[in-house]
Amino acid sequence: MAEVLGVDLATVQGRESGRRPLAHMKAGALLDLRRRLLTLGADGTTLGLLEAAMDADRIIGVALEPPERPELHPLAGWVHTRDTAHMIDWAVNGTPPPSLCRPMPARRGPVATAPLLSTQDRNAFFANLREAVDVAAGAHGGRALLHRQALYLTSYDCSPEANAWTAHALHARRGLVAVQGWSPRWAEARSTATALARRGDPVPLLDFIDRAMADDDAAEAANLNYWAYWLGALQEPQADDGFMTDRALTGWDPVTLLRGLARGFHQSPGYVDLYAHSLWALLTAHPWLPQAAPTIAQTLADRAARILDDGLISPRSRRELGAVHYVLRDHQH
């Protein structure tokens, strides 16, 4: 590989070991490397995750050495995506992103199975995130974004010593989930409800769907816009949560969002009710989607049928998922 890429062996070894992080390369050199790797047969999905991996590196690096001004924290300056969150989860818990959960070729010599942080760095990462949450509490602008995103990432800390703090911090904000319809703190409420669901408490998320999303046009649009960004259907980077207020649902591809929701439906059992409602809202807004993406529609119809048969969803989700299944099956016939 070193010979083909025109670099010395130590450079390749440094990139693989992390001694020479790709994020430290010149932009032009990194762009050329990605293209060269693709022409050499590298997996396109893996190459597509490089940007998210470097985002995760940046967030972890700054969290280990926090800036003096919280607004300079990367979590205060842009809205991160699911791919970035998955990369962080890989580094702190060893959980590989779903898109990389497949057999990997054997490597020569001792090779780490995951980019796992040391215990000391992992503890420092979460401790500094919790401090960032406290510092940014009740703030506005970038600090509010820092608070929301840092609090969500603290839910990835499953250590016994962190459970009490995380549970208290999340449950202290349960009142946000009960707010009716759209509000300026809607994104924070959604993030809180989903973080609680990640930790095994689905009730706030069910309440959030019923009270702060269903039958409210602004909130329904915000949910789809957020999903579009989170899953890569809206590719332009966002500096804050303002993009969620676009009620016209512009700037993102509905087919890409449908594909993302279909793929994640069976991977996130704790969020099945949120997925069900979001799919119902997406197909209500774009009823032509089954005709535009018949293969995705078939796969999604099969998954919806299995979930309906299991019966482990709320009455609202059963109604909405039943409607989704009917629309998808009606198209096939």
ABEGO torsion letter per residue (X at the ends): XAAAAGBBAAAAAAAAAGABBAAABBAAAAAAAAAAAAAAGBBAAAAAAAAAAAAAAAAAAAAABBBABAAABAAAABBBBAAAAAAAAAAAAGBBBAAABBBBBBBBEBBBABBBBBAAAAAAAAAAAAAAAAAABGBBEAAAAAAAAAAAAAAABABAAAAAAAAAAAAAAAAAAABBEBBAAAAAAAAAAAAAAAAGBAAAAAAAAAAAABGBAAAAAAAAAAAAAAAGABABBBABAAAAABAAGBGBBAAAAAAAAAAAAAABAAAAAAAAAAAAAAAAABAAAAAABAAAAAAAAAAAAAAAAAGABBAAAAAAAAAAAAAAAAAAX
